[in-house]
Amino acid sequence: MYNLHCHSLLSDGVLLPSELAVRYAAAGYKAIAITDHADYSNIALITKAILEFTRHWPKNRKIMILPGIELTHLPPEQFQPLAKYARKEGIKVIIGHGETLAEPVIPGTNRAALEADIDILAHPGLISEAEVKLAKKKGIFLELTSRHAHCDTNPQVVEHALKLGAKLILNHDSHRPEDIISPQDLINVGLRAGLSQKEIDKIYREVSIFIAKKEGK
């Protein structure tokens, strides 16, 4: 079981990266990505800190930690240069903060993020079919989230993704200890959004392949 979207106190979370790792391992997860919020003001500091932490995380521990970042509330034209910067520095999981209905996100954010070098489009809200087709073309995961309010559009994301063949991922978008739900509860998020257990199993196979590739780089 995996969660590739969580925040530490390096941005707006409340836990150290090490405590996130320990809590997720105790909950039964095999791998996480720490993906703190970033823009031009803090991307250098956060990238350096996350990479430093993951370099020193013991390889023999029972949970794998991938260094990530979430490009958040950017002017659309900034997604490409910041994604390029993060990738060059060694970030393995790049998330674009999508057009959730729970926050005032700049229109055009979904497309700008998808056109950049990201891996996951988080909580994409009322994503259009054209944007889903772009995600499919680029192999970008569309997120189904357990986070309150952001999760309201999960069913529409599922509908478009299944219709058009785009990849999905189940994530927490955790900020606090109480956001770390059990693996079964995360599966239930997918079931409530309209996925079958067979479709969820396929999602986890695809995520496993993605993680293995990132671990090997």
Sequence and secondary structure as in RCSB ss.txt:
>XXXX:A:sequence
MYNLHCHSLLSDGVLLPSELAVRYAAAGYKAIAITDHADYSNIALITKAILEFTRHWPKNRKIMILPGIELTHLP
PEQFQPLAKYARKEGIKVIIGHGETLAEPVIPGTNRAALEADIDILAHPGLISEAEVKLAKKKGIFLELTSRHAH
CDTNPQVVEHALKLGAKLILNHDSHRPEDIISPQDLINVGLRAGLSQKEIDKIYREVSIFIAKKEGK
>XXXX:A:secstr
 EEEEE  TTTT SS HHHHHHHHHHTT SEEEEEEEE TTTHHHHHHHHHHHHHHS TTSSSEEEEEEEE S  
GGGHHHHHHHHHHHT SEEEEE   TTS   TTHHHHHHHSS SEEES  S  HHHHHHHHHHT EEEEE STTG
GGGHHHHHHHHHHHT  EEEE  B SGGG   HHHHHHHHHHTT  HHHHHHHHHHHHHHHHHHHH 
